[in-house]
């Protein structure tokens, strides 16, 4: 199972599985319901402010379910959806698809806009301080405006970036590149700083006092957990980090 759970306000856990089903478990581990799709589910779900649950499937479709497991709507893309959605302040949803498009979907399931990126990585989008959307597109981090136009793209990494960025309050973005560096990026001065981790690309997280946490692997030493000092807090946006917030609940 590659889908990380989202945790509802009442403690319900939502997650997808390689058996093509999406599950809801009560806080004590009892199955409440399951929803069958036509493909494997590796996309981690997101929960909206109205308690609707959103996720994508290998069947090329993006789903919105009610808390009781009934389908509100579905939206078809041209290929599997392997990344996770994020939700903006109006309840709009941002997703990527292996078809190479970035989608903005309205809360009712209609398309707001889509942008051709060519990106096929599993990086999920996050929302910056000013509403800019950040996502990895193959070897680069892209910044996308709220109207669906590309604002800028960062310098290329050596390999496709599979991790999800972390948006900071100064409108910069942190990400872990596949060559083992945690970097802070902004358009006016591409790299504010970089920190060598060693090869083991994982999505960075922020903890107390704005410390940024990530892991890395050093040859002949092993895997290490790093806490990197940082003076800039996480962006005050609806979805600044992977799983939506510092508590990783996957909900607004």
Rosetta silent file (secondary structure, phi, psi, omega in degrees, C-alpha in Angstrom):
SEQUENCE: XXXXXXXXXXXXXXXXXXXXXXXXXXXXXXXXXXXXXXXXXXXXXXXXXXXXXXXXXXXXXXXXXXXXXXXXXXXXXXXXXXXXXXXXXXXXXXXXXXXXXXXXXXXXXXXXXXXXXXXXXXXXXXXXXXXXXXXXXXXXXXXXXXXXXXXXXXXXXXXXXXXXXXXXXXXXXXXXXXXXXXXXXXXXXXXXXXXXXXXXXXXXXXXXXXXXXXXXXXXXXXXXXXXXXXXXXXXXXXXXXXXXXXXXXXXX
SCORE:     score description
SCORE:     0.000 S_00000001
   1 L     0.000  123.327 -179.137    0.000    0.000    0.000 S_00000001
   2 L  -104.303  -12.781 -178.302    1.497    3.340   -1.096 S_00000001
   3 L   -79.115  123.653  174.923   -1.406    5.621   -0.149 S_00000001
   4 L   -80.579  146.897 -177.361   -0.880    7.503    3.124 S_00000001
   5 L   -76.492  151.993  166.947   -4.013    7.924    5.251 S_00000001
   6 E  -106.139  144.556 -175.059   -5.934   11.141    5.777 S_00000001
   7 E  -114.173  116.939  179.089   -7.433   11.656    9.223 S_00000001
   8 L   -74.177  167.284 -178.583  -10.886   13.233    9.538 S_00000001
   9 L   -60.970  -29.070  179.664  -11.870   15.458   12.462 S_00000001
  10 L   -89.375    6.085  178.913  -13.760   12.538   14.045 S_00000001
  11 L    91.777   -3.043  177.363  -10.711   10.253   13.763 S_00000001
  12 L   -63.496  137.364  178.179  -11.862    8.321   10.697 S_00000001
  13 E  -103.284  131.298  177.370   -8.943    7.107    8.558 S_00000001
  14 E  -119.026  134.929  178.983   -9.213    7.215    4.774 S_00000001
  15 E  -162.136  158.165  176.936   -6.748    5.494    2.431 S_00000001
  16 E  -105.339  169.687 -175.067   -6.468    3.691   -0.883 S_00000001
  17 L  -143.227  160.518  175.075   -4.989    0.299   -1.703 S_00000001
  18 L   -67.782  -12.556  176.859   -3.432   -1.698   -4.517 S_00000001
  19 L   -80.892    8.975  174.978   -6.550   -3.900   -4.406 S_00000001
  20 L    79.341    7.525 -179.541   -8.335   -1.006   -6.226 S_00000001
  21 E  -109.961  150.349  174.325  -10.484   -0.117   -3.203 S_00000001
  22 E  -109.716  133.917 -170.488  -10.623    2.992   -1.085 S_00000001
  23 E  -119.409  150.186  169.344  -11.268    2.408    2.622 S_00000001
  24 E  -123.674  123.680  176.924  -12.681    4.217    5.630 S_00000001
  25 E  -117.690  141.662  174.911  -11.777    2.891    9.090 S_00000001
  26 L   -69.172  167.993 -177.659  -13.081    4.157   12.404 S_00000001
  27 L   -60.518  -24.289  178.612  -10.587    5.465   14.956 S_00000001
  28 L   -96.622   12.854  172.426  -10.560    2.035   16.650 S_00000001
  29 L    89.577    8.262  179.588   -9.763    0.223   13.386 S_00000001
  30 L   -86.548  133.460  179.382  -13.238   -0.998   12.426 S_00000001
  31 E   -68.094  127.419  177.416  -14.075   -0.874    8.720 S_00000001
  32 E   -94.007  -44.286  178.203  -16.840    1.630    8.017 S_00000001
  33 E  -167.671  167.206  172.047  -17.028    1.249    4.241 S_00000001
  34 E  -138.677  154.662 -178.518  -15.026    0.678    1.064 S_00000001
  35 E  -130.501  122.175 -175.584  -15.349    2.098   -2.453 S_00000001
  36 E   -90.646  131.187  171.912  -14.180    0.104   -5.474 S_00000001
  37 L  -110.698 -177.745 -179.527  -12.466    1.770   -8.435 S_00000001
  38 L   -98.818   11.458 -179.339  -11.208    0.200  -11.650 S_00000001
  39 L  -151.587  166.196  176.807   -7.527    0.713  -10.828 S_00000001
  40 L   -63.854  151.700 -177.946   -4.934    0.580   -8.098 S_00000001
  41 L  -120.029  109.194  175.135   -4.900    3.549   -5.705 S_00000001
  42 L  -112.920  -11.240  177.010   -1.529    5.013   -4.702 S_00000001
  43 L   -69.378  126.656  176.372   -2.744    8.611   -4.449 S_00000001
  44 L   -77.813  138.535 -174.111   -3.039    9.742   -0.829 S_00000001
  45 L   -77.301  162.460  172.519   -6.434   11.327   -0.128 S_00000001
  46 E  -127.435  144.800 -179.472   -7.272   14.884    0.898 S_00000001
  47 E  -113.406  126.270 -179.529  -10.236   15.963    3.015 S_00000001
  48 L   -80.885  171.612  179.116  -11.948   19.256    2.304 S_00000001
  49 L   -62.675  -22.910  178.241  -13.391   21.740    4.772 S_00000001
  50 L   -93.046   11.070  178.886  -16.840   20.254    3.980 S_00000001
  51 L    74.208    4.982  172.794  -15.529   16.737    4.859 S_00000001
  52 L   -66.533  147.911 -176.465  -15.564   15.582    1.219 S_00000001
  53 E  -113.327  132.315 -175.219  -12.770   13.110    0.414 S_00000001
  54 E  -123.357  137.735  176.136  -10.659   13.430   -2.732 S_00000001
  55 E  -163.237  161.632  176.912   -8.244   10.960   -4.346 S_00000001
  56 E  -112.651  163.938 -176.812   -7.035    9.701   -7.711 S_00000001
  57 L  -135.290  161.247  173.296   -6.773    6.190   -9.127 S_00000001
  58 L   -65.952  -10.610  177.932   -4.829    4.260  -11.742 S_00000001
  59 L   -79.407   10.945  176.436   -8.140    4.040  -13.625 S_00000001
  60 L    80.740    3.345 -174.055   -7.413    7.629  -14.832 S_00000001
  61 E  -111.128  148.997  173.839  -10.177    9.096  -12.654 S_00000001
  62 E  -109.541  131.161 -171.458  -10.226   11.567   -9.796 S_00000001
  63 E  -115.516  146.796  169.023  -12.945   10.930   -7.205 S_00000001
  64 E  -122.294  119.751  179.508  -14.891   12.968   -4.670 S_00000001
  65 E  -114.087  150.204  171.454  -16.661   10.895   -2.004 S_00000001
  66 L   -80.031  162.094 -179.629  -19.027   11.874    0.782 S_00000001
  67 L   -59.266  -19.176  177.743  -18.126   10.852    4.355 S_00000001
  68 L   -89.930    4.253  177.014  -20.568    7.931    4.064 S_00000001
  69 L    92.222   -2.435  178.192  -18.657    6.525    1.072 S_00000001
  70 L   -80.898  144.703 -178.086  -21.102    7.569   -1.651 S_00000001
  71 E   -77.030  124.776  172.787  -19.669    9.118   -4.797 S_00000001
  72 E   -80.904  -47.305  178.035  -20.301   12.836   -5.212 S_00000001
  73 E  -166.354  169.003  172.922  -18.580   13.029   -8.598 S_00000001
  74 E  -138.140  153.099  178.327  -15.657   11.809  -10.676 S_00000001
  75 E  -131.368  127.694 -176.197  -13.389   13.542  -13.189 S_00000001
  76 E   -93.134  131.454  171.509  -11.579   11.631  -15.946 S_00000001
  77 L  -109.109 -175.829 -174.837   -8.002   12.451  -16.986 S_00000001
  78 L   -92.468    2.787 -176.199   -5.972   10.884  -19.759 S_00000001
  79 L  -165.374  175.304  179.320   -3.777    8.604  -17.637 S_00000001
  80 L   -58.008  150.323  174.605   -3.277    7.264  -14.092 S_00000001
  81 L  -108.559  112.121 -175.501   -3.239    9.682  -11.163 S_00000001
  82 L  -112.571  -12.278  177.725   -0.378    8.730   -8.846 S_00000001
  83 L   -95.404  176.500 -176.300    0.177   11.964   -6.916 S_00000001
  84 L  -104.830  150.940 -179.098   -1.978   13.433   -4.161 S_00000001
  85 L   -81.420  161.693  165.753   -4.339   16.411   -4.415 S_00000001
  86 E  -129.937  159.833 -170.272   -4.195   19.705   -2.559 S_00000001
  87 E  -124.493  130.954  179.388   -7.094   22.030   -1.770 S_00000001
  88 L   -89.650 -177.114 -172.190   -7.190   25.837   -1.976 S_00000001
  89 L   -68.857  -23.085  177.617   -9.128   28.280    0.192 S_00000001
  90 L   -88.862   -0.173 -176.796  -12.230   28.191   -2.051 S_00000001
  91 L    90.118    4.554  174.770  -12.360   24.395   -1.998 S_00000001
  92 L   -72.460  152.555 -174.235  -10.844   24.020   -5.469 S_00000001
  93 E  -118.131  136.552  175.660   -8.607   21.013   -5.993 S_00000001
  94 E  -110.530  131.558  178.403   -5.225   20.815   -7.728 S_00000001
  95 E  -141.729  162.368  169.207   -3.996   17.501   -9.141 S_00000001
  96 E  -117.681  161.786  176.904   -1.494   16.113  -11.617 S_00000001
  97 L  -138.350  153.561  177.313   -1.888   13.160  -13.964 S_00000001
  98 L   -66.697   -6.201  174.172    0.567   10.957  -15.826 S_00000001
  99 L   -73.585   -2.843  176.381   -1.040   12.380  -18.988 S_00000001
 100 L    86.952   16.946  177.101    1.290   15.372  -18.501 S_00000001
 101 E  -118.181  149.371  171.399   -1.336   17.924  -17.440 S_00000001
 102 E  -104.714  130.360 -173.596   -1.854   19.863  -14.219 S_00000001
 103 E  -116.111  139.997  166.811   -5.558   20.257  -13.375 S_00000001
 104 E  -113.870  116.798 -175.022   -7.533   22.761  -11.321 S_00000001
 105 E  -112.802  134.341  178.394  -10.948   21.277  -10.538 S_00000001
 106 L   -71.480  160.060 -179.258  -13.870   23.181   -9.065 S_00000001
 107 L   -58.851  -21.960  179.039  -15.612   21.896   -5.907 S_00000001
 108 L   -89.445    3.711  178.338  -18.516   20.639   -8.058 S_00000001
 109 L    92.871   -1.137  176.887  -16.207   18.462  -10.184 S_00000001
 110 L   -84.850  157.989 -179.254  -16.054   20.705  -13.241 S_00000001
 111 E   -80.458  127.834  173.011  -12.751   21.759  -14.790 S_00000001
 112 E   -84.937  -55.727  173.637  -11.517   25.246  -13.897 S_00000001
 113 E  -160.478  166.091  171.056   -8.371   25.061  -16.021 S_00000001
 114 E  -140.840  151.576 -176.585   -5.581   22.728  -17.010 S_00000001
 115 E  -128.559  127.707  177.315   -1.933   23.387  -17.882 S_00000001
 116 E   -76.905  119.493  178.678    0.254   21.166  -20.041 S_00000001
 117 L  -112.939  -29.564 -172.131    3.461   20.455  -18.142 S_00000001
 118 L    80.394   -1.078 -176.400    4.647   17.156  -19.576 S_00000001
 119 L   -77.054  139.061 -179.926    5.355   16.097  -16.018 S_00000001
 120 L  -129.987   11.360 -179.187    4.818   12.467  -15.038 S_00000001
 121 L   -79.864  169.463 -177.997    6.415   12.276  -11.575 S_00000001
 122 L   -89.639    9.667  176.960    4.523   11.496   -8.379 S_00000001
 123 L   -60.797  136.730  179.832    5.270   14.907   -6.823 S_00000001
 124 L  -101.633  152.183 -179.056    2.145   16.484   -5.324 S_00000001
 125 L   -78.532  153.562  170.800    1.302   20.209   -5.442 S_00000001
 126 E  -132.936  165.678 -176.277    1.457   22.637   -2.532 S_00000001
 127 E  -115.292  129.508 -177.843    0.247   26.237   -2.191 S_00000001
 128 L   -83.911  179.046 -175.929    2.565   29.121   -1.370 S_00000001
 129 L   -57.006  -39.297 -176.915    2.093   32.202    0.764 S_00000001
 130 L   -98.510   12.391 -179.902    0.710   34.299   -2.115 S_00000001
 131 L    93.380   -5.133  175.469   -1.365   31.496   -3.663 S_00000001
 132 L   -61.808  141.587  178.761    1.320   30.323   -6.078 S_00000001
 133 E  -101.912  129.556  178.452    1.186   26.569   -6.677 S_00000001
 134 E  -112.433  136.669  177.070    4.458   24.641   -6.524 S_00000001
 135 E  -156.881  149.763  174.950    4.957   21.174   -7.987 S_00000001
 136 E   -80.943  129.980  176.361    7.820   19.127   -9.396 S_00000001
 137 E  -118.635   99.542 -174.812    7.621   18.703  -13.164 S_00000001
 138 L    53.530 -112.423 -174.143   10.127   16.026  -14.132 S_00000001
 139 L   -91.850    3.169 -174.230   13.563   17.537  -13.286 S_00000001
 140 E  -129.125  155.630  167.171   12.350   21.020  -12.260 S_00000001
 141 E   -90.568  127.197  175.976   10.196   22.767   -9.678 S_00000001
 142 E  -103.638  146.973  168.972    7.459   24.797  -11.352 S_00000001
 143 E  -112.364  125.719 -175.438    5.606   27.777   -9.938 S_00000001
 144 E  -120.399  132.289  179.295    2.064   28.099  -11.327 S_00000001
 145 L   -74.563  162.790 -177.713   -0.227   31.111  -10.900 S_00000001
 146 L   -63.331  -21.837  179.211   -3.781   30.729   -9.648 S_00000001
 147 L   -89.425    3.956  175.861   -5.108   31.363  -13.169 S_00000001
 148 L    92.154   10.288  177.059   -3.161   28.393  -14.528 S_00000001
 149 L   -95.206  145.599  177.387   -0.239   30.191  -16.152 S_00000001
 150 E   -74.482  126.493  179.345    3.329   29.097  -15.604 S_00000001
 151 E   -89.777  -49.077  178.499    5.248   31.702  -13.586 S_00000001
 152 E  -165.775  165.992  175.048    8.718   30.170  -13.587 S_00000001
 153 E  -131.236  138.090 -179.412   10.684   26.943  -13.469 S_00000001
 154 L   -76.568  173.892  177.718   13.722   26.276  -11.322 S_00000001
 155 L   -61.214  150.507 -177.132   17.075   24.917  -12.487 S_00000001
 156 L   -74.681  142.077  169.976   17.011   21.258  -13.573 S_00000001
 157 L   -84.746  174.464 -178.176   18.055   18.469  -11.251 S_00000001
 158 L   -73.951  -27.481 -178.390   20.043   15.513  -12.521 S_00000001
 159 L  -137.460  166.181  177.055   17.016   13.195  -12.357 S_00000001
 160 L   -56.897  140.302  179.064   13.226   13.623  -12.076 S_00000001
 161 L   -88.299  120.507 -177.334   12.082   15.058   -8.742 S_00000001
 162 L  -103.922  -10.003 -176.593    9.634   12.699   -7.063 S_00000001
 163 L   -86.045  163.589  177.718    9.242   14.493   -3.727 S_00000001
 164 L   -94.477  136.600 -179.208    6.629   17.088   -2.756 S_00000001
 165 L   -69.804  171.964  174.888    7.828   20.661   -2.090 S_00000001
 166 E  -127.279  117.183 -176.694    7.465   22.638    1.146 S_00000001
 167 E   -88.630  134.975 -178.652    6.214   26.239    0.771 S_00000001
 168 E  -109.545  165.797 -171.911    7.623   28.896    3.108 S_00000001
 169 L   -71.726  -14.014  178.382    6.226   32.242    4.268 S_00000001
 170 L   -93.683   16.507 -179.342    8.697   34.311    2.204 S_00000001
 171 L    70.602   12.581  171.274    7.250   32.852   -1.042 S_00000001
 172 L   -92.377  174.776 -177.680   10.233   30.534   -1.463 S_00000001
 173 E  -140.892  140.352  175.724    9.980   26.762   -1.684 S_00000001
 174 E  -105.703  148.514  176.508   12.082   23.895   -0.314 S_00000001
 175 E  -157.825  159.164  176.295   12.488   20.539   -2.011 S_00000001
 176 E  -106.416  122.892 -179.218   14.717   17.482   -1.973 S_00000001
 177 L   -87.527  158.918 -177.227   16.390   16.700   -5.284 S_00000001
 178 L   -67.843  -14.296  176.904   17.186   13.152   -6.418 S_00000001
 179 L   -90.161    8.209  169.743   20.920   13.842   -6.127 S_00000001
 180 L    92.730   29.222  177.140   20.556   14.251   -2.365 S_00000001
 181 E  -120.433  136.191  166.671   20.277   17.981   -1.675 S_00000001
 182 E   -90.745  122.753 -175.288   17.663   19.900    0.287 S_00000001
 183 E  -126.959  149.851  173.687   17.368   23.256   -1.473 S_00000001
 184 E  -112.991  125.229 -167.814   15.509   26.507   -0.936 S_00000001
 185 E  -126.358  139.858  170.453   14.451   28.105   -4.194 S_00000001
 186 L  -147.043  158.690 -171.205   12.957   31.427   -5.297 S_00000001
 187 L   -69.173  -34.480 -174.276   12.692   33.073   -8.732 S_00000001
 188 L   -76.542  -28.980  176.910   14.818   36.178   -8.117 S_00000001
 189 L  -140.886   94.243 -162.506   17.793   34.272   -6.714 S_00000001
 190 L   -44.191  -50.039  179.437   17.381   30.633   -7.709 S_00000001
 191 E  -116.868  110.517  172.371   19.048   28.961   -4.735 S_00000001
 192 E   -68.664  -42.956  176.846   18.953   30.735   -1.376 S_00000001
 193 E  -162.426  160.288  173.855   20.688   27.744    0.167 S_00000001
 194 E  -136.371  152.920  179.927   21.304   24.033   -0.233 S_00000001
 195 E  -136.032  123.729 -178.887   22.091   21.326    2.303 S_00000001
 196 E   -75.726  127.868 -179.315   23.683   17.962    1.357 S_00000001
 197 L  -107.017  -27.892 -166.208   21.694   14.997    2.649 S_00000001
 198 L    91.607  154.073 -171.289   23.091   12.053    0.761 S_00000001
 199 L   -68.958  112.894  169.314   20.992   10.094   -1.679 S_00000001
 200 L   179.435   74.476 -171.988   17.563    9.183   -0.279 S_00000001
 201 L   -67.909  115.983  174.502   14.968   11.596   -1.671 S_00000001
 202 L  -131.573  159.433  179.811   12.048   12.068    0.707 S_00000001
 203 L   -71.540  129.693 -179.808    9.577   14.903    1.136 S_00000001
 204 L   -72.957  155.422  177.945   10.776   17.447    3.738 S_00000001
 205 E  -131.869  156.085  179.050    8.710   18.302    6.814 S_00000001
 206 E  -114.135  137.369  179.814    8.728   21.259    9.197 S_00000001
 207 L  -118.555 -154.036 -178.693    8.678   20.982   12.975 S_00000001
 208 H   -63.034  148.489  178.140    8.973   23.223   15.995 S_00000001
 209 H    57.008   27.926  173.920   10.948   26.478   15.688 S_00000001
 210 H    68.109   13.301  176.381   10.776   26.150   11.875 S_00000001
 211 L   -63.937  141.309  178.204   13.312   23.309   11.738 S_00000001
 212 E  -105.847  129.619 -176.639   13.162   21.344    8.490 S_00000001
 213 E  -110.871  138.246  174.358   13.452   17.571    8.735 S_00000001
 214 E  -157.801  170.016  178.341   14.577   15.168    6.065 S_00000001
 215 E  -117.962  159.795  177.049   16.535   11.959    5.684 S_00000001
 216 E  -152.759  165.971 -178.862   19.585   11.035    3.695 S_00000001
 217 E  -125.309  127.896  177.318   21.871    8.087    3.101 S_00000001
 218 E  -109.329  127.261 -178.142   25.647    8.140    3.412 S_00000001
 219 L   -58.471  133.496  179.642   27.558    5.294    1.781 S_00000001
 220 L    68.108    7.375  176.850   29.135    2.945    4.338 S_00000001
 221 L  -118.796  -51.187  178.323   27.448    4.869    7.141 S_00000001
 222 E   123.692 -167.106 -177.124   23.708    4.374    6.675 S_00000001
 223 E   -87.367  137.191 -179.857   20.515    6.402    6.804 S_00000001
 224 E  -126.605  148.567  170.680   20.394    9.590    8.874 S_00000001
 225 E  -100.663  127.697 -178.514   17.631   11.925    9.998 S_00000001
 226 E  -109.446  140.927  168.711   18.551   15.585    9.651 S_00000001
 227 E  -117.654  113.754 -174.099   17.120   18.607   11.433 S_00000001
 228 E  -105.234  125.731  178.333   18.130   21.751    9.529 S_00000001
 229 L   -63.767  142.764 -176.215   17.898   25.157   11.197 S_00000001
 230 L  -156.463  135.958 -176.805   15.675   27.606    9.338 S_00000001
 231 L   -95.522   -7.169 -174.570   14.431   31.097   10.169 S_00000001
 232 L  -105.442  126.479 -179.933   11.418   31.202    7.845 S_00000001
 233 L   -73.672  169.996  175.002    8.121   29.610    8.938 S_00000001
 234 E   -63.670  148.061  179.235    5.857   27.499    6.784 S_00000001
 235 L   -58.541  140.554  173.673    3.608   29.439    4.413 S_00000001
 236 L   -88.600   79.225 -177.889    0.274   30.516    5.849 S_00000001
 237 L  -134.594  170.088 -178.488   -1.706   28.989    3.012 S_00000001
 238 L   -64.657  -25.955 -174.772   -4.450   26.355    2.734 S_00000001
 239 L  -153.050   74.736 -173.112   -1.990   23.589    1.763 S_00000001
 240 L   -84.102  -11.227 -172.223    1.698   24.516    2.253 S_00000001
 241 L  -146.590  167.584  175.338    3.135   21.032    2.683 S_00000001
 242 L   -56.573  136.251 -177.880    2.664   17.370    1.890 S_00000001
 243 L    69.053   15.936  164.985   -0.479   16.036    3.606 S_00000001
 244 L    90.541  -35.359 -175.461   -1.786   19.578    4.019 S_00000001
 245 L  -158.683  173.634 -176.191   -0.375   20.736    7.337 S_00000001
 246 L   -63.406  -21.618  179.041    2.372   20.157    9.886 S_00000001
 247 L   -87.081   -4.278  177.153    0.299   17.433   11.548 S_00000001
 248 L    58.692   37.346 -179.711    0.070   15.495    8.254 S_00000001
 249 L   -81.831  -16.752 -178.572   -3.675   14.938    8.607 S_00000001
 250 L    71.396   27.061 -179.713   -4.343   15.405    4.889 S_00000001
 251 E  -140.932  156.159  174.321   -7.256   17.780    5.513 S_00000001
 252 L   -69.877    0.000    0.000   -8.097   21.463    5.360 S_00000001
